[in-house]
């Protein structure tokens, strides 16, 4: 387990919204561009790593009690997505790391997948 602020440091990520919530705990991570996989495999209080930039990402995160969304590969969500996340008190970050690297860095730092 770690805090969202740890995720930010590990991934050298830029916070786009939700900086006031960086002390929230993150229990696991899920990396996918397919929200159906996120729905099937994600756990509560996780960080979602994705390159998919559409409002469905925020809606999926909200349904699953995801703490933080990190857009990988330098993807930049449009202002409507950021505003939607802000309304739902979600942390949104972006990093230049690729999905594989981001997942690996978080795993190496001790954050698991929450798999059973």
C-alpha positions, 0 to 999 in steps of 0.5 A, a space after each residue: 500500500 502507498 499514497 497517491 503522492 508516492 505514485 506521483 513521485 515514482 512515475 514522475 507524473 504531473 497532477 492535473 486535478 485532485 492535488 488536495 487528495 494526494 494523501 489518499 491510500 492506494 492499495 493496488 494498480 490496474 493498467 488497461 485501455 479496455 474499461 471492460 477489463 478494469 470493471 472485471 479485475 480492478 479492486 477498490 482504492 486502486 490506481 488506474 493506468 490508461 492511455 484511453 482519453 475519454 469520459 468513460 474512464 472517469 465513470 469507470 473509476 467512479 463506479 469502482 472507487 478508484 482513487 487515481 487515474 494516471 494517463 500514460 504515454 504522455 496522453 493529455 485528457 481534454 478539459 471536459 474529462 478533467 472537470 468530470 474527474 474534479 467533480 467526482 473528487 478523483 486524482 488525475 495525473 499524466 506521465 510520459 512513461 509507457 503502460 508497461 514501464 508505469 506498471 513495472 515501476 509501481 510493482 517494483 516500489 511494492 504496489 501489487 495488482 490486488 490479485 488473489 
